[in-house]
Amino acid sequence: MILELTSVQRRELRARAHGLNPVVMVGDAGLTTPVMNEIHQNLASHELIKIRVMTDEHATRARFLEEICTTLHAAPVQHIGKILVIFRPRPEQAVTPAKKKIKPRPKPARRTKRSFQH
């Protein structure tokens, strides 16, 4: 089951992903179990990730994108060249409660130039 996104959601996610670096690289061995586990762990902690696929064939990269999204219940956001962008929202129960805001300490009074002269 592939998670579906609207075009507006996809556009916002592409904008968020623009500054990201790839966190997982898929090599010549393809989508092995350790690679899928690594993708799963990164999606669990980041929600939105980039994956670099080292194969030159576009059809193979498209197949990898579809397989990742169906296996991990994620949404394909973008596929440009060898970079795949994937999104999977965190489950509701995994969201941590808001942290208590800590008030910043007041800065000490700034010393004037004259105070250094005496």
Phi, psi and omega in degrees: 000121179263133177290132181263140178238149173281167181294327178292315178298317181297319180296317179295320179292323176298320178295318178295325184280347185304318182273359182280153172257153177298134181256343179228139176241129177260116184268203183293336181286344179086205183274082178278170179300315178298324179293317178296322177296320179294319177297316180300314180296319180291323176294323180295326183264335185244341184071314184237121182224160172249141179234132176259128179251127188273002180275152181271347185273124181297320181297322178293318178296320178295321178294319177299317180299314180295318181295318179298313184293322180287321182291318186259007179055052182243175180244131174286129180258315185203149175220099179237118180059235181264009182253129175246136177245127185230143181231137171215117182293151177288147176296151183300320183288343181276350181287129182277150178294158181298137179282151179290132180286135179258128180287136178289149178290143177291143180284146177294154181300141182282133181279139180276168179296321182294328181292334178281337184281340183253000000 
